[in-house]
C-alpha cells in the first residue's frame, strides 16, 4: 500500500509505503531512514516488524530514493522543516491508515536525530521514540583522531554544499544528493553539540514525558556510546542505551549493516513495546 506526502509547499513529492500486520496491531512503527539510505533498504526490517505484530510506515526523505525532485538551489530544506512539517504529516498518514494503532517513531541515524528533536520540541507527546545507531555528532563524543574527523568533514561538506547548492553525497561516499541547509544544520552540531541554531523550541529535559529507547550497535564508530547518550540527553534525564552485538561480520560497518540482519533489533524493539504496554495496563488496572 502506497500513499504520499507533499512537502515544502508541494515542491517535494514523497512516496510512503505501508506494511499492514494482522488486525488488532497495537502499534505503527514510522521508520525514518539514515542520511542517503533509501526507503527500499528498510523492507527487510519492515517485514520482520510486521511478523512481530506491528504495522509499519516507511518514507523516503524529501529528494531521496523515489522522492522527487532532487535537492538543489531551488529545492532546499533543513532539520527544522523535517521536524515541524514532514514528520507531523507522516503521523497524520499513520493515524489515517491505521486509526486503532498507536504511532511510534523509529529513527536510524539521521532519522534518530529528527525523531529525538521532535520529542524534545513536543515534551508531552504520546508518540514514543526509538533511535537505532544514532547520536549527537559533537566532536567531543569521539576519542583520539576521531575528534578531528567529524568537524573536518562538516567543514568540507558545508563548503561544497554552499558552492553547488547541494551536497553530491553519492560521489563523496556520504549520503545521497543532500539539501544544503540540511548539511549545514548537521555540520554545526559537530562543533557545538547543540541544536539552538535550528530555531526549534526545545523543552528542558526535566519536562519531557516521551517514552524513548536508544539502541547502540557494538563497534559502531559512526555513533559511539557517548554520541548516542548525548542525543538521548535531549529527552532522557539519565540517558540509557541498549547495546546490541553487530549481527554482521566485523569487516562490515555496524552503523547500517544491521539492516541486512535486523532480527536482534526487531526483538529488542518488540520486547520494549510489549513491556511498556504491560506496565501501562498494570498502572491502569491499579488505578
Buried (B, 14 or more C-beta within 10 A) or exposed (E): EEBBBEBBEEBBBBBBBBBBBEEEBBBBBBBBBBBBBBBEBBBBBBBBBBEBBBBBBBBBBBBBBBBBEBBBEEBBBBBBBBBBBBBBBBBEBBBEBBEEBBBBBBBBBBBBBBBBBBBBBBBEBEBBBBBBBBBBBBBEBBEEEEBEBBBEBBEBBBEBBEEEBBBBBEEBEBBBBBBBBBBBBBBBBBBEBEBEBBEBEBBEBEEBEBBBBBBBBEBBEBBBBBBBBBBBBBBBEEBEBBBBEBBBEEEBBBBBBBBEBBBBBBEBBBEBBBEBEEEEEEEEEEE
